[in-house]
Amino acid sequence: MNKLQVFVGQRKTIRKKVTECFNNVNNYDSFNPSERLSERGILLHYKEKLSDLDSKILAEKFFNRETVVEADLETELNSCQDYLDKIERLLPLLDVSENPSSNVTDTARSLLKQPTAPLPKFSSREGEDFSRFITEFENTTSAFSYPDRDLLLLLKQQIDGRAKYLLYSLEADKQSYKDAKELLVSAFASKEARINSTIQKLLNLKLGEKDDPFIYISNLRTICEAVRTLKIDANEFTRFFAWRGINGNFKSHLVQITTKTHPSLDDILDIFFNASERYESTKGKTPQEIKFRNKFRNTPVKDSTDSLAIKTKVMESKSSVPNCLLCSRSDSKESNHYVNKCQKFSTPAEKV
């Protein structure tokens, strides 16, 4: 039995126990404070063990392999998250300070069987607006007074793709809606990226002869709302079109100097001449040529018997007539032989 089979077997046992606890939720109202505390400790232990085993199994099955089937990885991640979600739903019900025994049944029912709401979805595809998604998500869920942990569970259900994988990387002590939102906003809705996306949408906005005017005005209203929300001013529009007009090679120098993916207009103006000097020194050369040139510029040339032997072979290949370069340039009268057959200069040191 290999390590993967051992890990899967251990996880299967713990998952079975978590399911038993989850199915026993209606009996929590009869638990006294001591029993609640004990049950909560058991669930926290299960959570820690599952997280550890999930990481080991993912590493053995996917992360240590060169090729991974994305569908299989997504299925495995969803399975792991389902059992962690069950534990997260149960833990608040066992908090003695917040859940008196008389209200446990009602609390369990309200948490586990909430009414279905028309929540938005985010699939991590190009062109999707995460800031709009999160605004609609919070506006919808605010009417139901969800606890923080339930908000996190609902958020995980409404996202897919790269965003879902990113949430799986949240640390054990940051399993909250606030931390999850901050992580996703930094990845998919940074202010600079949203400003660029808004101006690009405005640039692409067009009402053709066969286009629907209502779709046009809807897109225009969305752009206007984004402009107001992000407070996009003349400097941002100037920066966008200035950056758009710069070629890729020059952009790379600006990014390297400022260490910013989206340099501001002031950044561009301040370091433009510095970037221009770098640009001129590499103008007309491909990145491969620049790398090749820099590599050999810094490599010292070795004057050794190895280099002499290489030069000798090159010279010999150019002529089929034996000719010893060393003897022909000395006082020796015999030079009708190759350098490597020379008797007068027989050792490498003498040849040098």
Beta strands, then each sheet from edge to edge (+ up, - down):
end
